[in-house]
Amino acid sequence: LSLHDALPISIQIVITDPAGNTTTDTSKTITVDNTTPTKDSITPAENSHLSGTQIFTFDFNDTNLAYLEFDIYGPAPYDTASSRIQTMFAPNANNPYQHYDKGLGTYTPDTQSDLDLLADMGVSATYDETDQKWEITVDTTKTWTNSSNPWGQATGDSVWNDGEYSFYIETGDSAGNKWGDMMAPPSYMPYKYVIDNT
């Protein structure tokens, strides 16, 4: 049997002591999954010039899809590793606003402050469980209404300043397989877009 096969495997443990006594554990079934999520499509097309309200679609395919993660660099104040935009969405039609712990394999719903920040940035999300597709809507004309945002931008400042944005994208499954890699970005990263509302 190849452990590269994505199929269930039943394992039963038998323990024998020096006297020959044995104990048999209940059979356990595990599923081996070494299949990387595949990208069906990402829109708008890379290098598109964007303005107004944009709907981004991230369409992936995997039996055990677990999360969609972003690191976004752009014009100031998002132009450094410590100030980039970071967010994550879950493959959940009822509530895509959840963070996935890759080590524990558990979800934590976004806090109210997380949700308020996304709303103030003009960002909303939906997920289609049948198509395994996220739709992320971004109002690129949005201005800040809360000056306590993490970047210290003043009320009335533009959230999405004109310029080039680099979207680093990672989507993974519950077995740890992933398309994209935040720690070692592959050659197809990042997806670049130009926002121009001037």
N, C-alpha and C positions, 0 to 999 in steps of 0.2 A: 504494500500500500504506500502510495506517495503522499506525504503530508502536504503536497501542493494541491491536492484535490480538495475542493470546497464541498465537503460532505460531512454528515454526522458520523462520529466514531464512538462506539460503546467501549468503555474501559471498566474492568472489574479488578479490584486489588485483592489478592490472597496473601495473608501474612501467616508464616509458619515459624513457631519457636523451636529451640533446640530439642525439645521433647517430642516434637512432631505434631503438636496441637496447631490447628489452623483456624483462622478467622477470615471470612469472606465478606468484603465490603459490598454494599449495594452497588449495582452497576450504575455508572454515570455516563451520560451522553454529552459529548462536546462536539462543536462544529469547527472544523479547520477552514479558515478563510485567509487566503493569501492574495486575493484579487483586489487590485487597486481600483478605486472609483474612476469612472470614465466621464469625460466631458462630452455632453451632447451639443451644447451651444452656450455662448456668452454673448449677450447683446447689451448695448450697442457695440458695433464693431470696434476693435482696437484702433486707436488714433482718431476716433471721431471727435468732432468739435460739437460741444453741447451747450445748450442754453435753456432757461426756463425749467419746467418740471420734466424730469427724465425718469423713465422706468428701465431699470437694469434687470435683466433676467440671467439667472445662473442655473443652468439645466444640467444635472449630473445623473449618473446611473450607478447604483450599487445596492445590493440586497440589504446591507446593514448600514446605510448612510447615517452619520451621527452629527455632523456639524458643517457649517460654512463659516470661515474665519477670514477677516480682512486686516491688513496693515495698509494704510493709505498715507502716502507722502504727497505733499503739494506745496503751493506757495506758503510763505509764513502766515500763520504760526505752525504749520504742519510739516516743516522742512527738516526736522532732525529726528533721530531715533527715539529721543525721549519725548518728543511732542507730536509724533505721528498719530493719526486716528486709528484706534483699535476697536474692533467690535466682532461679535460672533452671533450667529443665528442657528436655531435648531430646526430639524426637519419635522416640524409639528404644525399642522394646519390650525389647530386651536390656539397655540401660543408659540410662535417662532422666536419670541424674545427670551431666549434662555442661553446660558453659557454651559458648555460641555466640558467636564473635567476629564482630560484624556487619560490620566492615570487611574482614576477611580471608575470611569465609565458612567458618571452620574450627571444629572442636569440640575442647574440652579436657576430659577426664574430671575430675570433682571429685576433689580430693585426699582422702586419708584423714581429714584434720582437718575438711574440709567435710562428709564423710559422718558423722563422729562427732558434729559439731554438730547436723546434722539429726536424727540418732537421739536425741540428748539433748533436743531440742526436741519429740520425739514426732511427727516428720514423716517420712512415707514416700511414695513415688510409683511409679506404674505408667503405662504408655502402651499404648494399643490402636492399632496401625497401621492396621487396617481401618477403624475408626470415627473415627480421628484424634482420640482423646480421652484426656486425662490424668485420672487419679484420684489426688488428693492426700489422704492420710489424716493427720489431726491429732488427737492425744490432748490435748484442752484441759485435762486434769487433771494433765498431766506436771509434775514438779518437777525442778529441776536436779540432776544428779549430778556435774557437773564445774564447779568454781568458776572455771575459767580461760576461761569463755565470754566473748565479746566485750563483753558488757554488765556484766561484773563482778558478776553475781548470785551469791549464796551458795548452797552446796549445800543443797537442801531448799526453796529459794524456788520459788514457782510460776513456770513458764515463761509461761503464758498467763493473766495477771491478768484478773479480771473487768472488763468494760468494752467500749467500742465500738472496733472495728477497721476501718480503711479499707484495702481491697485495691485498689491500683493495678495494673492488668493490661495487659500488652502481649504480643501474639503476632505474629510476623512470618514472612515467607518468605525464601527465599534470594535473591530479587531486590530485597529492601529494602522491599517493601510490608508494611504492618502494620495490625493492629486495635489501637486504643489507642495511646497515646504518652506515655512517661514524662516527656519534656521539655515537652510541651504537652498535659496531660490533656484529653481531650474531655469533652463534657457528660455522657456516660454513665459517667464515672469519678468517684469510686471506687465499688466495691461495698462496702457497709457491713454489718457483722455485729456482734452483741452476744454476747459470751461471758459466761455466768452459771453458775457452778458452786457458788453459795452457797445 
